[in-house]
Amino acid sequence: MKVLWFHSGVGAAGGGYTAMLYALKSLRSHSVESTIVCTEDPTVVQALRDNSFPAQLERRIRRLSSTVMTDPIWSPRGALETIALGPTLIRSIRAARETIGAVRPEVVHLNMAPLAPVAIAASQLGVPVVWHIRESLNLRGAPVRGRFNREIIRRYATRIVAINHETLRQLQPVAEAEVIYDGVPLDEFSPEFDGEAFRRSLGYSRDKILIGVLNGVSWIKGTLVYARAARIALSANPQVRFINVGEYDTPAKSWAQQLKRRLGRRVGYPRYAERVMREIEAERNQGLFNFIEPVSDVRGPLAALDILAFPAMTSHSPLPAIEAAAMMKPVVASDWPAIREVVSEGVTGLLFPPGDAEALAQAILGLAEDRDLRNTLGENAHITALERFDSRKNTARLQEIYQKVTH
């Protein structure tokens, strides 16, 4: 079977890309021939090619920015995107028709919500669309684009696959839809994976309790909350250590971002990344808190951790928590509906009120001081991963959907 994937994300370390890569690798065993079109980032194209997948960049297809991570309608950029919605959509549909026509797939698979032009183009060409919804739509901040995107999904998706029930609920009522959780290759993310080499590279002995996040520095990931919690925990327990794995100083990607940064410097209001660095400056200088560049293989850092933190400021699926569960690691995470579908309070991890650094610190300290509880939560998390987050089982369901929409 020939499937044409479309991916609109930026960066080859994000959850959307990583979950797609896990699925693509597993689909190989189901006789599915996958080609991927990326609409924004050439580094994602190269990363896919490095993994032996045919991939191409098509920047003429513009995504419909409408998720919780996009600019609201009252911001300058959000207003401009709303005004340009019609012309952008027309040009993107034309480009998507050309791309689909050249590949001639049996199924078009959209890996993210903001790909309305591709869905319309596939429908015009009579190609079934499996639409993988992994983001929440910004129905308040971007009501025009958000609601328009939702209606396009309802109308043009042959089959909707949501990565959790919260994401699916925002689209109701829909008929042909189901939840398939993001999966990880359990044979690769094994509890037996040795993280000692990574721990030694940081200079941390085995008696230190290592806490970490696998996110870049951003508000949506709650990095400042994590930094504040780390400072509180370090003052209470000298045995804990903290790391943050991921991109922590991104360049300005638009004129609006450049202008915002210049104005911030003028008025003395530092960027978010600078605020994070200042918050934990003393601890960084002492080697108690380390920022680590993005890694292509997160298994080393994960295996080295005693506790994974996921202090998200919005409700979205926590792929690092799924990977941690597979490796038998307990998780301390923000209490959001999407996260509750991965982390069960007191069973596989601990939940705390989003944005509450003190609560996060106390949860970390409680686990740091109780090895038996860490082991119990980790074992329960691993059982959950076997039942719910096995990429082979979940991808088999995806392959069944391909069969259904083509017959």
Protein Blocks (a to p, Z undefined) as FASTA:
>chain_A
ZZddddfbecjkbfklmmmmmmmmmmmmnopacddddfkbmmlmmmmmmnopacdddfkb
ccddfbfkbccfkbmklmmmmmmmmmmmmmmmmmmmmmmmmnopabdcdfbfklmkmmmm
mmmnopacddddfbdcdfklmmmlmmmmmmmmmmmmmbdcdfbfklmmmmpccfbdcddd
ddddfklmcfklcfklmmmmnopafkbccddddddddfklommmmmmmmmmmmmmomkbc
cddeddfbdcdfbfklmmmmmmmmmnopacfklmmmmmmmmmmmnopaccddddfblklm
mmmpmbdcdfbfbdcddfklmmmmmnopacdddddfklmmmmcghklmccddehilklmm
mmmmmmmmmmklmmmmmmmmmmmmmmmmgmklmmmmmmmmmmmmmZZ
